[in-house]
Amino acid sequence: MRLKQDKPTWGAPKIRERLARLYPDVHRPAISAVHAVLDRHGMVERRKRRRNRATGTPLSNGCRPNDLWCADYKGEFGREHGRDRGSQTLDRSRPWQWRID
């Protein structure tokens, strides 16, 4: 506990190694045990998770049929006779009309 108070930037692995050097005769605890003790006493700062969110571009609206088509490639998947590429094509003015190739 004193090591963490003296060196607040040190984590469990470094504290464990320091304890092993200071007290070579004593069995050294696991890193998770050192971390648990520090956490129990509120000496562990939680890292903030970064969330990367994808940003896309807005789709245009087609005014008439066949003005704008969208395609979605689904990757390759096996069939009985060879490989098949799954893709979907959509006319944006009529979203209920799908063509699957």
C-alpha positions in Angstrom: 0.0 0.0 0.0 2.8 2.4 0.8 4.5 1.6 -2.5 1.4 2.7 -4.4 1.1 5.8 -2.3 4.7 6.7 -2.9 4.6 5.8 -6.6 1.0 6.4 -7.8 1.9 5.6 -11.4 3.1 2.1 -10.6 0.8 -0.8 -11.3 0.5 -4.3 -9.9 3.4 -5.9 -11.9 5.9 -3.3 -10.9 4.8 -3.4 -7.2 5.0 -7.2 -7.2 8.6 -7.1 -8.5 9.6 -4.4 -6.0 8.2 -6.6 -3.2 10.1 -9.6 -4.5 13.4 -7.5 -4.3 12.7 -6.1 -0.9 11.6 -9.4 0.6 13.3 -12.3 -1.3 12.5 -14.9 1.4 8.7 -14.3 1.2 6.7 -16.0 -1.5 5.7 -13.4 -4.0 1.9 -13.0 -4.6 0.4 -13.2 -8.1 -0.1 -10.0 -10.0 -3.8 -10.5 -9.8 -3.6 -10.7 -6.0 -1.7 -7.4 -5.8 -4.2 -5.8 -8.2 -7.1 -7.0 -6.1 -5.6 -5.5 -2.9 -5.0 -2.2 -4.7 -8.5 -2.3 -6.1 -10.1 -3.1 -2.8 -8.5 0.0 -1.3 -9.5 2.3 -4.2 -6.0 2.7 -5.6 -6.7 1.5 -9.1 -7.9 3.9 -11.7 -10.3 2.5 -14.3 -9.3 3.1 -17.9 -11.9 4.8 -20.1 -12.9 2.6 -23.0 -12.5 4.1 -26.4 -15.4 3.4 -28.7 -14.7 3.8 -32.4 -17.9 4.4 -34.2 -18.0 4.2 -37.9 -19.3 7.1 -39.8 -20.9 6.7 -43.1 -22.2 9.0 -45.8 -25.9 9.6 -46.2 -27.5 8.0 -49.2 -29.2 10.1 -51.9 -32.8 9.6 -52.7 -33.7 8.6 -56.2 -36.7 10.5 -57.5 -37.7 8.0 -60.2 -37.2 4.3 -60.6 -33.6 3.4 -61.7 -32.2 6.7 -60.7 -30.1 5.3 -57.9 -29.0 1.7 -57.2 -27.3 0.4 -54.1 -25.2 -2.7 -53.9 -24.2 -4.8 -50.9 -21.5 -7.4 -51.2 -22.0 -10.2 -48.7 -18.8 -12.1 -49.3 -18.2 -15.6 -50.7 -19.9 -18.7 -49.4 -19.9 -22.3 -50.6 -22.4 -24.0 -52.8 -22.7 -27.5 -54.0 -21.0 -26.7 -57.3 -18.2 -24.2 -56.8 -18.2 -20.8 -55.0 -21.0 -18.3 -55.0 -20.6 -14.6 -54.5 -23.5 -13.2 -52.5 -24.6 -9.7 -53.4 -27.8 -7.7 -53.2 -28.9 -4.9 -55.4 -31.5 -2.4 -54.5 -33.3 0.3 -56.4 -33.5 3.1 -53.8 -36.8 4.5 -55.1 -38.4 1.0 -54.6 -36.8 -0.5 -51.6 -39.0 -3.6 -51.6 -37.6 -4.7 -55.0 -34.5 -6.7 -54.4 -32.4 -8.5 -56.9 -30.1 -11.2 -55.4 -27.2 -12.3 -57.6 
